[in-house]
Amino acid sequence: MRSLIFILAMFAAPLVQAADTLPLSSDELKTKVIEVTDAQNKVMMHGSTVADVDRLFSLYTDDFTYIHEAYGGTYTRDGLYANTIRLLERGIYSKTEPRYTLVSTIPGYNGIAVERQETHKGVTSKHLAVFEFRDGKVSKIIEYWK
């Protein structure tokens, strides 16, 4: 009987693990990107709080990575969180309008390429980023703009 339970457990474990990593649909990916973009915008607004930062980071996996080769390379979740809190406390986040507007998306398998528009000091530019997801949270953002 014990060996039967062991055999069943061996076959069931991969199925349980696979169920945890079901891919997000195209609509779910877009909804998640909108949610993350809104949370990022909120953090950068005048009057944002640590609670806003915590809300944003709750959308990221524990091993989240942010990669932006043109602006510093690779950032871990912990390093990015500490940097975001430091900038918040220094009053650097003072925008009065959202930084990013979502322009278009190309969904894939647990990832989505996004084009976002930014207007900064009267100059409008478009930015390309790829968001990767695991278990419904962002596991990596890679920026492809300068």
C-alpha positions as CSV (number, residue, x, y, z in Angstrom):
1,M,0.0,0.0,0.0
2,R,2.8,2.4,0.9
3,S,4.5,1.8,-2.5
4,L,1.3,2.5,-4.3
5,I,0.9,5.8,-2.5
6,F,4.6,6.6,-3.4
7,I,4.0,5.8,-7.0
8,L,0.9,7.9,-7.2
9,A,2.6,10.8,-5.5
10,M,5.5,10.6,-8.1
11,F,3.0,10.9,-10.9
12,A,0.8,13.5,-9.3
13,A,3.6,15.9,-8.3
14,P,4.4,17.1,-11.9
15,L,0.7,17.5,-12.6
16,V,0.2,19.8,-9.5
17,Q,3.3,21.7,-10.5
18,A,2.0,22.1,-14.1
19,A,-1.3,23.3,-12.8
20,D,0.5,26.1,-10.9
21,T,2.1,27.4,-14.1
22,L,-0.8,27.5,-16.5
23,P,-0.2,30.1,-19.2
24,L,-2.2,33.4,-19.0
25,S,-4.6,34.1,-21.9
26,S,-4.0,37.1,-24.2
27,D,-6.7,39.0,-22.3
28,E,-5.2,38.1,-18.9
29,L,-1.7,39.2,-20.1
30,K,-3.0,42.6,-21.3
31,T,-5.0,43.1,-18.1
32,K,-1.9,42.3,-16.0
33,V,0.2,44.8,-18.0
34,I,-2.4,47.5,-17.6
35,E,-2.4,46.8,-13.8
36,V,1.4,46.9,-13.6
37,T,1.6,50.1,-15.7
38,D,-1.1,51.8,-13.6
39,A,0.8,50.8,-10.4
40,Q,4.1,52.1,-11.8
41,N,2.5,55.3,-12.8
42,K,1.0,55.7,-9.3
43,V,4.4,55.3,-7.6
44,M,5.9,58.1,-9.8
45,M,3.1,60.5,-9.0
46,H,3.4,63.4,-6.5
47,G,2.1,62.2,-3.2
48,S,2.7,58.5,-3.7
49,T,3.4,56.5,-0.6
50,V,5.2,53.3,0.5
51,A,1.9,51.6,0.3
52,D,1.8,52.4,-3.4
53,V,5.3,50.9,-3.8
54,D,4.3,47.8,-1.9
55,R,1.2,47.5,-4.1
56,L,3.4,47.6,-7.2
57,F,5.9,45.1,-5.9
58,S,3.1,42.7,-4.9
59,L,2.5,42.2,-8.6
60,Y,6.1,40.9,-9.0
61,T,7.4,37.4,-8.2
62,D,9.9,37.0,-5.3
63,D,12.7,36.5,-7.8
64,F,11.6,39.3,-10.2
65,T,14.3,40.8,-12.4
66,Y,14.3,44.2,-14.2
67,I,16.6,44.5,-17.2
68,H,17.4,47.7,-19.0
69,E,20.8,47.5,-20.6
70,A,20.8,51.2,-21.7
71,Y,20.2,52.4,-18.1
72,G,22.2,50.3,-15.7
73,G,21.7,46.6,-16.7
74,T,20.0,44.1,-14.4
75,Y,18.2,44.8,-11.1
76,T,17.0,42.3,-8.6
77,R,13.6,42.8,-6.9
78,D,15.2,43.6,-3.6
79,G,17.6,46.2,-5.1
80,L,14.9,47.8,-7.2
81,Y,12.6,48.0,-4.2
82,A,15.2,49.6,-2.0
83,N,16.0,52.1,-4.8
84,T,12.3,52.9,-5.3
85,I,11.8,53.6,-1.6
86,R,15.0,55.8,-1.5
87,L,13.8,57.8,-4.5
88,L,10.3,58.1,-2.9
89,E,11.7,59.4,0.4
90,R,13.9,61.9,-1.5
91,G,10.8,63.3,-3.2
92,I,12.0,62.4,-6.7
93,Y,8.6,61.0,-7.7
94,S,6.7,64.2,-8.4
95,K,4.8,63.6,-11.7
96,T,1.3,65.2,-12.0
97,E,0.3,63.0,-15.0
98,P,0.9,59.3,-15.6
99,R,4.3,58.5,-17.1
100,Y,3.2,55.7,-19.4
101,T,0.2,55.2,-21.7
102,L,-0.2,51.7,-23.2
103,V,-0.2,51.9,-27.0
104,S,-0.2,48.3,-28.2
105,T,0.6,44.8,-27.1
106,I,1.7,41.5,-28.6
107,P,0.8,38.6,-26.3
108,G,2.8,35.4,-26.3
109,Y,3.2,32.4,-24.0
110,N,3.3,33.8,-20.5
111,G,4.9,36.9,-22.0
112,I,3.8,40.1,-23.7
113,A,5.6,42.7,-25.7
114,V,4.3,46.2,-25.0
115,E,4.6,49.6,-26.6
116,R,4.2,52.4,-24.1
117,Q,4.2,56.1,-24.8
118,E,5.9,58.5,-22.5
119,T,5.8,62.3,-22.5
120,H,8.6,63.9,-20.6
121,K,9.3,67.6,-20.6
122,G,7.2,68.0,-23.7
123,V,8.9,65.3,-25.7
124,T,6.9,62.2,-26.6
125,S,8.6,58.9,-27.1
126,K,7.6,55.3,-27.5
127,H,9.2,52.5,-25.5
128,L,9.3,48.8,-26.1
129,A,9.3,46.4,-23.2
130,V,8.7,42.7,-22.7
131,F,6.9,41.4,-19.6
132,E,7.3,37.8,-18.6
133,F,4.9,36.1,-16.2
134,R,4.9,33.1,-13.8
135,D,2.1,32.0,-11.6
136,G,0.1,35.2,-12.5
137,K,2.9,37.6,-11.5
138,V,5.5,39.5,-13.4
139,S,8.8,37.6,-13.2
140,K,10.9,39.8,-15.5
141,I,10.6,43.1,-17.4
142,I,13.1,43.7,-20.1
143,E,13.3,47.3,-21.6
144,Y,14.4,47.8,-25.1
145,W,14.8,51.6,-25.5
146,K,17.2,54.4,-24.8
